[in-house]
Amino acid sequence: MGQLSLVVTCTDRKVERPDAALCARNLPEGSVKQRSGNWQERLRSATARGGHSLPSLRELYRGDHWARSRRLVAAASDAGYQAQLWVASAGLGLQPVEPEAQRAPVYAATFSTRHADAVATSTAENAQWWGHLQEGTGQVTLQELGQRGPVLMVLSEVYASAMEEELLALGKQGSEALLIGGVREVPGVHRVRSDAGLSHALGGTLTSLNARMAASWLEHSRDHALTSPEAQKAWNAWSTATTKPVQYNREPMSDDDVIAFIGRETAKVPDISRTRLLRALRDSGRACEQSRFASLYKRTTGER
């Protein structure tokens, strides 16, 4: 069925610890444009020094999400596509994972505004950062990928927000595009919301759920165009029959237990939103009222 571009998000976990210069927390104060320019200068300098000793993008990232993202290439091949994997990174822009010669220095940068290595302090600033980063270091835009063929995107909430301008442009140009996850509907882009009710069937961790959903979509769309009515019908039939409703007979938790849970999970997945974190807690069979969770979350993370 031709070429398919697979776009996934990077992970906070890397092959090793980054140098201090490539930790976003150590950028000097200034406008988003100034900080992005400074970051790109540091990135170019580290790339020039490291050369062939730098890890390939394929090996730079770690964790279940990245392992499942890499397997999407095989899933796409089984569905009849010649797929290319691209990684959307708050530190690098949109980059091809292959060939193996594609290398980058280890870095720490994220769109999660509460993280120590946040690149910005708000959703609007994240979008500005992404725009500057793409102009300076990005290899391609979503619109350009759409001109090559269908695009399947596996994006977290914070990444979809930061990349929204490109998502809107992709949808506007009429390219065949599928978004797994995301934060809101995008005109012209078929979106499948993240569904924790499918985790019992797909297995794995919450962080890899969207990637596993993407693999399942490819399996159910086999022999059909990516977002064809037949593919949507097959997915809807399976997901509706498979998803399990949230159970409310959960075990109550003390404040200390909730705080410990928040600290542990945000350390593992800095980009996870408060909404998804509460969903994960409840999906694990434990209980916490929403306003109480919000209060404890702010106390734990320092979010205002």
PESUL-V549518 format. One record per helix or strand of 2 or more residues. SS is the DSSP state (hx for helix, st for strand). FROM is the first residue (numbers start at 0). TO is the last residue. If there is no record, write none. Layout:
BEGIN
SS/FROM/TO, SS/FROM/TO
END
This chain:
BEGIN
st/1/8, hx/19/21, hx/23/25, hx/31/52, hx/56/59, hx/63/77, st/80/88, st/92/95, hx/122/135, hx/141/147, st/149/154, hx/156/161, hx/163/171, st/176/180, st/188/191, hx/195/201, hx/205/219, hx/228/241, st/250/251, hx/254/267, hx/273/282, st/285/286, hx/289/300
END
